[in-house]
Amino acid sequence: MKVLDKRSGKTDNITYDPKLDNLPIPKIVLEKTERARKTLEKYPAPEHLLRK
């Protein structure tokens, strides 16, 4: 996680806790992800938005 100092615009005090990687994913997040996946299958993003 990055902490941005609003006054200087620099990133300082970057903290990463590897213990947080193993937390279970909440059920609501899994449900919303699945709904978003189904929506994108039904209504795919226009090609001009996908190009870089």
C-alpha positions as a printed NumPy array, in Angstrom:
array([[  0.   ,   0.   ,   0.   ],
       [  1.359,   3.433,  -0.88 ],
       [  0.86 ,   6.458,   1.292],
       [  0.925,   9.745,  -0.589],
       [  2.032,  12.868,   1.223],
       [ -0.319,  15.509,  -0.175],
       [  2.092,  18.368,   0.482],
       [  5.169,  16.979,  -1.257],
       [  3.65 ,  14.674,  -3.869],
       [  6.206,  12.   ,  -2.983],
       [  5.4  ,   8.463,  -1.926],
       [  6.836,   7.691,   1.494],
       [  6.199,   5.081,   4.128],
       [  5.238,   2.299,   1.738],
       [  3.895,  -0.55 ,   3.838],
       [  3.358,  -4.105,   2.621],
       [  2.111,  -6.85 ,   4.902],
       [  2.375, -10.313,   3.27 ],
       [ -0.001, -11.752,   5.881],
       [ -2.839,  -9.858,   4.2  ],
       [ -2.376, -11.84 ,   0.967],
       [ -3.83 , -14.966,   2.548],
       [ -7.095, -13.427,   3.765],
       [-10.273, -14.982,   2.369],
       [-12.125, -13.028,  -0.295],
       [-15.501, -11.812,   1.009],
       [-18.573, -13.446,  -0.54 ],
       [-19.988, -10.131,  -1.762],
       [-16.792,  -9.433,  -3.718],
       [-16.993, -12.809,  -5.437],
       [-20.657, -12.214,  -6.314],
       [-19.995,  -8.739,  -7.73 ],
       [-17.055, -10.051,  -9.746],
       [-19.203, -12.781, -11.248],
       [-21.982, -10.299, -12.098],
       [-19.446,  -8.005, -13.761],
       [-18.02 , -10.925, -15.762],
       [-21.518, -11.871, -16.993],
       [-22.289,  -8.248, -17.89 ],
       [-19.091,  -7.963, -19.929],
       [-19.916, -11.175, -21.752],
       [-23.388,  -9.862, -22.572],
       [-22.27 ,  -6.293, -23.374],
       [-18.586,  -6.346, -24.384],
       [-16.572,  -3.146, -24.273],
       [-16.272,  -1.354, -27.617],
       [-13.102,  -2.112, -29.54 ],
       [-11.966,   1.528, -29.625],
       [-11.881,   1.61 , -25.833],
       [ -9.722,  -1.506, -25.634],
       [ -7.03 ,  -0.223, -27.993],
       [ -4.068,   1.554, -26.506]])
